Amino acid sequence: MCNGLVRERLNAVLDRVLDVQVCAVVAPPGWGKTTALGHWARRASVDVLWWRADRLTDDPLRDTLTGLSAALRPCVPRLPLTAAVDDLIVALHARTDPLVVVIDGFEQIASGRVGAFLERLLMATSAHVHLAIGSRVPPPLNLARSELASSVVGPSQLRFRSSEIADLF
């Protein structure tokens, strides 16, 4: 899933997801969003669930519910294949250990309804549930909400530094 140079500097930046509820990694195609999130997830000190968003239907919210249900099933085996919003809230709220849910390729499902759903989900679960979003476009969430502490990682953080280029070669 993620080959290449593991950049500890970038891992430290992504560790901030544990201090906030939403961390958005937003950059154009080819900037290494998936690789960075993958490297971070491999060494994370908490459980990380991963879902690569795909546009399966004309309903991005349904696609999101189906994808998150599939990602959560290893932790919640009785969760329906396409859980209702309340089922996901109950499943996540029941967890006591910190958990990061990664949604990669978020641009595939970005819509106001999905943004409102994710805000509701995070507001209804406890602070130990974190969301990391990898996307080509800013997620349609109100990242300025004081109730949802957030962090945005952009091209300036993803850009390779001179020392990292030297390490790569």
C-alpha positions as CSV (number, residue, x, y, z in Angstrom):
1,M,0.0,0.0,0.0
2,C,2.7,2.5,0.8
3,N,6.3,2.1,-0.4
4,G,8.8,4.9,-0.5
5,L,10.6,7.0,2.0
6,V,9.1,7.1,5.5
7,R,9.4,10.7,6.6
8,E,9.4,11.1,10.4
9,R,8.8,14.8,10.0
10,L,5.6,14.1,8.2
11,N,4.6,11.4,10.6
12,A,5.0,13.9,13.5
13,V,2.7,16.3,11.6
14,L,0.1,13.6,11.2
15,D,0.4,12.6,14.9
16,R,-1.7,15.7,15.5
17,V,-4.8,13.7,14.4
18,L,-4.7,12.4,18.0
19,D,-5.0,15.9,19.4
20,V,-8.0,16.8,17.1
21,Q,-11.1,15.1,15.9
22,V,-10.6,15.8,12.2
23,C,-7.3,16.0,10.2
24,A,-7.6,16.7,6.5
25,V,-4.7,16.0,4.2
26,V,-5.5,18.0,1.1
27,A,-3.4,18.3,-2.0
28,P,-3.5,17.8,-5.7
29,P,-3.0,14.4,-7.3
30,G,0.4,12.9,-6.9
31,W,1.5,14.8,-3.8
32,G,1.7,11.7,-1.6
33,K,-1.4,11.9,0.5
34,T,-2.1,8.2,0.6
35,T,1.5,7.3,1.1
36,A,1.9,9.7,4.0
37,L,-1.3,8.5,5.7
38,G,-0.3,4.9,5.1
39,H,3.2,5.3,6.6
40,W,1.6,7.1,9.6
41,A,-1.1,4.4,10.0
42,R,1.6,1.6,10.0
43,R,3.3,3.1,13.0
44,A,0.3,4.6,14.8
45,S,0.0,3.8,18.5
46,V,-3.8,3.5,18.2
47,D,-6.2,1.4,16.1
48,V,-6.6,2.7,12.6
49,L,-9.4,1.7,10.3
50,W,-9.0,2.5,6.6
51,W,-11.5,3.1,3.9
52,R,-10.6,4.0,0.3
53,A,-13.7,5.9,-0.9
54,D,-15.1,5.0,-4.3
55,R,-18.1,6.4,-6.0
56,L,-20.2,3.3,-6.3
57,T,-23.7,4.9,-6.8
58,D,-25.2,8.3,-7.4
59,D,-25.6,8.6,-3.6
60,P,-22.3,9.6,-1.9
61,L,-23.9,9.3,1.5
62,R,-25.0,5.7,0.9
63,D,-21.5,5.0,-0.4
64,T,-20.0,6.5,2.7
65,L,-22.3,4.5,5.0
66,T,-21.4,1.3,3.1
67,G,-17.7,2.0,3.2
68,L,-17.5,2.9,6.8
69,S,-19.6,-0.1,7.7
70,A,-17.1,-2.3,5.9
71,A,-14.2,-0.6,7.6
72,L,-15.8,-1.0,11.1
73,R,-16.9,-4.6,10.7
74,P,-13.6,-6.1,12.1
75,C,-14.3,-4.2,15.3
76,V,-18.1,-4.6,15.3
77,P,-18.9,-7.9,13.6
78,R,-22.7,-7.5,13.9
79,L,-22.7,-4.2,12.1
80,P,-24.9,-4.4,9.0
81,L,-23.2,-4.3,5.6
82,T,-24.7,-0.8,5.1
83,A,-25.3,0.5,8.5
84,A,-27.7,3.4,9.3
85,V,-26.2,6.6,10.6
86,D,-27.3,5.7,14.2
87,D,-25.8,2.2,13.9
88,L,-22.4,3.8,13.1
89,I,-22.7,6.3,15.9
90,V,-23.6,3.6,18.5
91,A,-20.7,1.4,17.2
92,L,-18.1,4.2,17.4
93,H,-19.5,5.6,20.7
94,A,-19.2,2.1,22.3
95,R,-15.4,2.1,21.8
96,T,-13.3,3.1,24.7
97,D,-9.9,3.0,23.1
98,P,-8.7,5.7,20.7
99,L,-9.6,5.0,17.1
100,V,-8.6,6.8,13.9
101,V,-10.9,6.3,10.8
102,V,-9.0,7.1,7.6
103,I,-11.1,8.0,4.6
104,D,-8.8,8.2,1.6
105,G,-9.9,9.5,-1.8
106,F,-12.5,11.6,-0.1
107,E,-13.0,13.7,-3.3
108,Q,-15.0,10.7,-4.7
109,I,-17.7,11.2,-2.1
110,A,-17.4,14.9,-1.2
111,S,-20.8,16.4,-0.8
112,G,-22.7,18.6,1.7
113,R,-24.7,15.5,2.9
114,V,-21.5,13.5,3.6
115,G,-20.0,16.5,5.4
116,A,-23.1,17.0,7.5
117,F,-23.1,13.2,8.3
118,L,-19.4,13.2,9.4
119,E,-19.9,16.3,11.5
120,R,-22.9,14.6,13.2
121,L,-21.0,11.4,13.6
122,L,-18.0,13.1,15.3
123,M,-20.3,15.3,17.5
124,A,-22.2,12.2,18.7
125,T,-19.1,10.1,19.5
126,S,-16.6,10.8,22.2
127,A,-13.3,12.6,21.7
128,H,-11.4,9.3,21.3
129,V,-12.8,8.9,17.7
130,H,-10.7,10.7,15.2
131,L,-11.1,11.2,11.4
132,A,-8.3,11.5,9.0
133,I,-9.3,12.6,5.5
134,G,-7.1,12.3,2.4
135,S,-8.6,14.4,-0.4
136,R,-7.8,16.4,-3.5
137,V,-10.5,18.9,-2.5
138,P,-11.2,20.4,0.9
139,P,-13.8,18.4,2.8
140,P,-17.2,19.9,3.1
141,L,-17.0,20.0,6.9
142,N,-17.0,23.1,9.0
143,L,-13.4,22.9,10.2
144,A,-13.9,26.1,12.1
145,R,-16.4,24.6,14.5
146,S,-15.1,25.0,18.0
147,E,-16.7,21.6,18.9
148,L,-14.6,19.8,16.3
149,A,-11.0,20.5,16.7
150,S,-9.3,20.2,13.4
151,S,-6.0,20.2,11.6
152,V,-5.2,20.7,7.9
153,V,-2.1,19.3,6.2
154,G,-1.4,20.7,2.8
155,P,1.1,20.8,0.0
156,S,3.6,22.8,2.1
157,Q,3.8,20.0,4.7
158,L,3.8,17.2,2.1
159,R,6.6,18.8,0.0
160,F,9.9,17.0,0.2
161,R,12.6,18.8,2.0
162,S,16.2,18.8,0.7
163,S,17.4,16.4,3.3
164,E,14.5,14.0,2.5
165,I,15.4,14.1,-1.2
166,A,19.0,13.2,-0.3
167,D,17.7,10.3,1.9
168,L,15.5,9.1,-1.0
169,F,18.5,8.9,-3.3
